Amino acid sequence: MQSSRLQTFFFALPAALFQMKLKTTQWIAIAASIVLVVVIYLFADNTKPLVRAEAPMAARDKGAQKSDEGAGPAFDWEGYMKKVTSGITSPDSLKLVQGWESGHTEADMRSLVQFYHGRGESVAEAYYTEELGQMKHSSEVLVRAGDLYAATAGISNEDDMHQYLLAKSVESYKAATDLDSSAPTRLKLASAYMDQGTAPMQGVSILLDVVNKDPNNADAQFLLGKFGIVSRQFDKAIVRLEKVVSLRPQNYDAVFLLAVAYSGKGDNQKAAALLDKCAAMVDKPELKQKIKEYKESLGKGQ
């Protein structure tokens, strides 16, 4: 069984870790950077509010505005939207995208989502998807907005936009969980908290609650296992990932990370056996080679 979409959003797949030959401690550090969860945050006092979006055509200058929590400059949404709409010449399209002051209907929101999707403007698409979800009181649409924000954050190389999008993904998933408190929706919110990095323990708390109610929830156990590796709690990570492997024996990323956890604990013999198992699961020769190289690096430089 391949990894779930939720797992892919929160943590990069092991393939992302296979790109170079690294010692165990280096692999763990890279895993931490990939998921944006820095250990220093684990015990911090995280009481900062989220950055909130405003109407895209609101007459406010946010270019030099600081976010309310003082975490740096807020994303310049108005400036972004001016860029996005600057090349629009069609009267009908201009009327649609500039109609905020007079208010948008649910049908308008759907049209805006489709319009920006067609133009490849994923930030605007996510924003209007969120607005549509709020209008419809739809957890499904709000989750879709959260997914769009999270995916776009993953490819953004601008710090302000990146942090804005991560905050908006949390906001969208939180709104979705207010309407639907089922485990899949809550896991989306948990992974968003942890990906944002400012309050990862809120995500951990959600995950612990899920597994306390359902120990066989493999997605929640998987996320807790990876968080255990990032925070160097290898014994806890091993328990979680062993559970995932028992539930999903063909989940090669769980097997690989279980090897990382055992190596972090110092049990390189067990780690090597798991790496052999992982190599047998993957099809691509280049991945098999990287697993082999990592296996050869076990115990070096620790």
Secondary structure as GFF3:
##gff-version 3
##sequence-region A 1 302
A	DSSP	alpha_helix	5	10	.	.	.	ID=ss1
A	DSSP	alpha_helix	14	17	.	.	.	ID=ss2
A	DSSP	alpha_helix	24	35	.	.	.	ID=ss3
A	DSSP	three_ten_helix	39	41	.	.	.	ID=ss4
A	DSSP	alpha_helix	77	85	.	.	.	ID=ss5
A	DSSP	alpha_helix	91	97	.	.	.	ID=ss6
A	DSSP	three_ten_helix	100	102	.	.	.	ID=ss7
A	DSSP	alpha_helix	106	118	.	.	.	ID=ss8
A	DSSP	alpha_helix	122	136	.	.	.	ID=ss9
A	DSSP	alpha_helix	139	155	.	.	.	ID=ss10
A	DSSP	alpha_helix	159	179	.	.	.	ID=ss11
A	DSSP	alpha_helix	183	196	.	.	.	ID=ss12
A	DSSP	alpha_helix	200	213	.	.	.	ID=ss13
A	DSSP	alpha_helix	218	230	.	.	.	ID=ss14
A	DSSP	alpha_helix	234	247	.	.	.	ID=ss15
A	DSSP	alpha_helix	252	265	.	.	.	ID=ss16
A	DSSP	alpha_helix	268	281	.	.	.	ID=ss17
A	DSSP	alpha_helix	285	297	.	.	.	ID=ss18
###
